[in-house]
Amino acid sequence: MRPLFTKEYRTVSYVSGPLIYVERPRRISYGEVASITLPDGEERTGQVLDISREVAVVQVYEGTNRVDDRDTRVRFTGEPQRLDVSIEMLGRVFDGLGRPRDTRPPIVPEERPDINGMPINPFARDKPADFVQTGVSAIDGLNTLVRGQKLPIFSGAGLPANRLAAQITRQSRVREEEGNFAVVFAAMGITWQEASFFTQEFEETGALERVIFFLNLADDPTIERIATPRCALTAAEHLAYAHDLHVLVIMTDMTNYCEALREISTAREEVPGRRGYPGYMYTDLSSLYERAGRIKGRNGSITQIPILTMPDDDITHPVPDLTGYITEGQIVLSRDLFRRGIDPPIDVLPSLSRLMSLGIGPGKTREDHRNVSDQVYASYAYGRDLRRLVAIVGEEALTELDRAYLAFADRFEGGFVSQRNEDRSIEETLGIAWELLSSLPVHELKRISPELIDRYHPTHGKEES
């Protein structure tokens, strides 16, 4: 509730980067919104980052250029940062703070929740379940995304993570309730070229009709980047829990978000942690990732795919390292596969979906899914090992069976992982996997039960009949 009286301060004492320092604050709380009036009358918005008896630290969303310590006035509103949310946000493009970026008028809000959200009571959480079909075989077949899961994509600089994100946005759905599915897409610190790609892709394919697009560009204020994922998740929570939609939240690039955290931490002169990132980065990322999930008694759900760029392709870098601790697996893009023309270049061996078993099997995907996935993974891993052996001893030293596995690895990458813009159902994905496995002797399919081999193998037993 807005206070009856708000005091205006003229005690700005210091400006550092996106921060201003207001002396002698009274009755001010952490996280509340401030209205900053510049000497020329321009209004800007800020948020309280830190507070003590002597000073309040305020981050300014629009930047601090032309802010001085003599004539700038600061008024604290007594409210946290809020977002106008409505089902009418679908099909719209907003900036990082939720203001319309398209040519259409502002939405009429159904409510105005705090963008920081509310922690989900662990007792009220329901375990993730049900299959989310992305149409990408390397994900659906071997690293299945489950409704309510957090499954990040680890990419490297120059790899087509954005193209994969657009493909997942266009193709993903919950098959049993396809009409109740929506996507919230949050882009942080991207270039104009990348923004044009996403906008054009969503408009031309018709995907924008079920997408809420939050767009923060590289030349937008850094501080806005901190609010972008929180606004996106607030909109997703409204769709999920007020309108019973199954919402997929895609956030790219989380490395840009963490760089913004580091920049603000440096401006606050905080003691740095690993590689200069703030020591509270784990907690901050958790406050975003843990907003995914399902709640008992609610039909809607929130599933997350955060996308991050690993500096120097280093998976031990703090951003992917901490993300891996919080989330339930990872999809890893390979530079080697990308150089060989595999699209999308998903390396299935280091990739993992820890909740895959909750979303596959009879009534969800198909009864042979787990067996086929295990067999394909094992066969491909053996084929990859043989490639290293061939580099040492030559292919002439291999047995006929080894050559079959070597050919399997090549065909798997070229026909299963690589699919470009093709949208595959889970039945098509499993069918391709069976076709690949049929190139191996039946006695090598040790991870698949004989009953499933008899039922699904494309050639086994067909010759006799």
GIURHU-V828707 format. One record per residue. N is the residue number from 0. RES is the residue in one letter. PSI is psi as a letter, one per 40 degrees, with the letter a starting at -180 (NA if undefined). Layout:
n->{N;N}
res->{RES;RES}
psi->{PSI;PSI}
//
This chain:
n->{0;1;2;3;4;5;6;7;8;9;10;11;12;13;14;15;16;17;18;19;20;21;22;23;24;25;26;27;28;29;30;31;32;33;34;35;36;37;38;39;40;41;42;43;44;45;46;47;48;49;50;51;52;53;54;55;56;57;58;59;60;61;62;63;64;65;66;67;68;69;70;71;72;73;74;75;76;77;78;79;80;81;82;83;84;85;86;87;88;89;90;91;92;93;94;95;96;97;98;99;100;101;102;103;104;105;106;107;108;109;110;111;112;113;114;115;116;117;118;119;120;121;122;123;124;125;126;127;128;129;130;131;132;133;134;135;136;137;138;139;140;141;142;143;144;145;146;147;148;149;150;151;152;153;154;155;156;157;158;159;160;161;162;163;164;165;166;167;168;169;170;171;172;173;174;175;176;177;178;179;180;181;182;183;184;185;186;187;188;189;190;191;192;193;194;195;196;197;198;199;200;201;202;203;204;205;206;207;208;209;210;211;212;213;214;215;216;217;218;219;220;221;222;223;224;225;226;227;228;229;230;231;232;233;234;235;236;237;238;239;240;241;242;243;244;245;246;247;248;249;250;251;252;253;254;255;256;257;258;259;260;261;262;263;264;265;266;267;268;269;270;271;272;273;274;275;276;277;278;279;280;281;282;283;284;285;286;287;288;289;290;291;292;293;294;295;296;297;298;299;300;301;302;303;304;305;306;307;308;309;310;311;312;313;314;315;316;317;318;319;320;321;322;323;324;325;326;327;328;329;330;331;332;333;334;335;336;337;338;339;340;341;342;343;344;345;346;347;348;349;350;351;352;353;354;355;356;357;358;359;360;361;362;363;364;365;366;367;368;369;370;371;372;373;374;375;376;377;378;379;380;381;382;383;384;385;386;387;388;389;390;391;392;393;394;395;396;397;398;399;400;401;402;403;404;405;406;407;408;409;410;411;412;413;414;415;416;417;418;419;420;421;422;423;424;425;426;427;428;429;430;431;432;433;434;435;436;437;438;439;440;441;442;443;444;445;446;447;448;449;450;451;452;453;454;455;456;457;458;459;460;461;462;463;464}
res->{M;R;P;L;F;T;K;E;Y;R;T;V;S;Y;V;S;G;P;L;I;Y;V;E;R;P;R;R;I;S;Y;G;E;V;A;S;I;T;L;P;D;G;E;E;R;T;G;Q;V;L;D;I;S;R;E;V;A;V;V;Q;V;Y;E;G;T;N;R;V;D;D;R;D;T;R;V;R;F;T;G;E;P;Q;R;L;D;V;S;I;E;M;L;G;R;V;F;D;G;L;G;R;P;R;D;T;R;P;P;I;V;P;E;E;R;P;D;I;N;G;M;P;I;N;P;F;A;R;D;K;P;A;D;F;V;Q;T;G;V;S;A;I;D;G;L;N;T;L;V;R;G;Q;K;L;P;I;F;S;G;A;G;L;P;A;N;R;L;A;A;Q;I;T;R;Q;S;R;V;R;E;E;E;G;N;F;A;V;V;F;A;A;M;G;I;T;W;Q;E;A;S;F;F;T;Q;E;F;E;E;T;G;A;L;E;R;V;I;F;F;L;N;L;A;D;D;P;T;I;E;R;I;A;T;P;R;C;A;L;T;A;A;E;H;L;A;Y;A;H;D;L;H;V;L;V;I;M;T;D;M;T;N;Y;C;E;A;L;R;E;I;S;T;A;R;E;E;V;P;G;R;R;G;Y;P;G;Y;M;Y;T;D;L;S;S;L;Y;E;R;A;G;R;I;K;G;R;N;G;S;I;T;Q;I;P;I;L;T;M;P;D;D;D;I;T;H;P;V;P;D;L;T;G;Y;I;T;E;G;Q;I;V;L;S;R;D;L;F;R;R;G;I;D;P;P;I;D;V;L;P;S;L;S;R;L;M;S;L;G;I;G;P;G;K;T;R;E;D;H;R;N;V;S;D;Q;V;Y;A;S;Y;A;Y;G;R;D;L;R;R;L;V;A;I;V;G;E;E;A;L;T;E;L;D;R;A;Y;L;A;F;A;D;R;F;E;G;G;F;V;S;Q;R;N;E;D;R;S;I;E;E;T;L;G;I;A;W;E;L;L;S;S;L;P;V;H;E;L;K;R;I;S;P;E;L;I;D;R;Y;H;P;T;H;G;K;E;E;S}
psi->{h;h;i;d;h;h;i;h;i;f;f;h;e;i;h;h;b;e;i;i;h;h;i;f;i;h;f;i;i;h;e;i;i;i;h;h;h;i;d;e;e;h;h;i;i;i;i;h;d;i;i;a;d;d;i;h;h;h;h;h;d;e;i;e;h;e;h;i;e;d;e;h;i;h;h;h;e;e;i;i;h;i;h;h;i;i;d;e;d;h;e;i;h;i;a;e;e;e;h;h;e;a;e;i;i;i;i;h;i;d;i;g;i;h;e;e;a;h;h;h;h;d;d;e;h;i;i;i;i;i;h;h;h;e;e;h;d;d;d;d;d;d;g;h;h;i;h;e;i;h;g;i;h;h;i;i;h;e;i;f;d;d;d;d;d;d;d;d;d;d;d;i;i;h;d;d;f;d;e;f;h;i;h;h;h;h;h;h;f;i;i;d;d;d;d;d;d;d;d;d;d;d;d;d;e;e;d;d;d;e;h;h;h;h;h;h;i;d;e;i;h;d;d;d;d;d;d;d;d;d;d;d;d;d;d;d;d;d;d;d;e;d;e;f;i;h;h;h;h;h;h;h;h;d;d;d;d;d;d;d;d;d;d;d;d;d;d;e;f;i;h;i;a;h;f;e;i;i;e;e;d;d;d;d;d;d;d;d;d;e;e;i;a;i;h;h;e;h;d;i;i;h;h;h;g;i;h;i;h;h;h;f;f;h;e;e;i;d;d;d;d;d;d;d;d;d;i;f;a;i;h;h;i;h;d;d;d;d;d;e;e;h;h;i;g;h;h;e;d;e;i;h;h;e;e;d;d;e;e;i;a;h;e;d;c;i;d;e;d;d;d;d;d;d;d;d;d;d;d;d;d;d;d;d;d;d;d;d;d;d;d;d;e;i;d;d;e;i;i;d;d;d;d;d;d;d;d;d;d;d;d;d;d;d;d;d;d;h;e;b;e;h;h;h;i;d;d;d;d;d;d;d;d;d;d;d;d;e;e;i;i;d;e;e;g;e;e;h;i;d;d;d;d;d;d;e;h;d;d;h;e;d;d;d;NA}
//
